[in-house]
Amino acid sequence: MVEWSDLKLFLAIARQGTLGAAARSLGLTQPTMGRRLRALEISLGQTLFQRTADGFVLTDEGATVFARAERMEEEALGLERELAGQNRQLSGFLRLSSSDWFGAHVLSPVLAEFSLSYPNIVVELLTDSRLLSLSRREADVVFRIAPFTEPEVISRKLLHIDYRLYVGRGGEHPKAGDGTGARLVTMDEAFGGTPDVAWLTRLLPKAEIAMRSNNRDVQATLCRNGAGLAVLP
């Protein structure tokens, strides 16, 4: 009967091409690899490799064994992953914080899939204007458009989102660098330092603020209905 450990050795030789390279990949010695390969070939009654100057090349019989051994390997690895997942089932409570637009349009589809994969984790997604603190454990993960300033916070850039300047149907397109006569729909004063507000101020310095809102969907609706220009993702 063929042992799975011998087939793992056979796969390593077929993939590496030499006994030395295969031995190093498995942490064995070259003589051990050669001895076990000969024993496997005797057990099967077949020559599995042609020994050439360039290394080991599969024979037709070896190619047949290789295909079946790979399928066995896939099944074995799949079993290991499944058992590991059962033993390490994640559970608990996870609180996230983000802006309303990001939570609704970017995070929600991802979190729905996450919930199916990890049903024992209860996720709370807070989408409001508060900047919850990680250092005070007000949230476990926070998504922000601006860099974090807390020195103890570990932050990573997640993705890049393009913002554009929108005007309602029939609205006039303002002249860059001026903005005279243009009306703007922007974030409220609490978020006056966000990058999009700063960019809009530089682009249209003479434009007037028509309306403010801390909700991107509200801004989009106002813009669409002619209240003013808006910078939106």
Buried (B, 14 or more C-beta within 10 A) or exposed (E): EBEEEBBBBBBBBBEBBBBEBBBBBBEBEBEEBBEBBEEBBEEBEBEBBEEEEEBBEBBEBBEEBBEEBBEBBEEEEEEEEEEEEEEEEEEEEBBBBBBBBBBBBBBEEEBEEBEEEBEEBEBEBBBEEEBBEBEEEBBBEBBBBEEBEEEEEEEEEEEEEEBEBBBBEEBEEBEEEEBEEBBBBBBEEEBEEBEBBEEBBEBBEEBEEBBBBBBBEBBBBBBBEEBBBBBBB
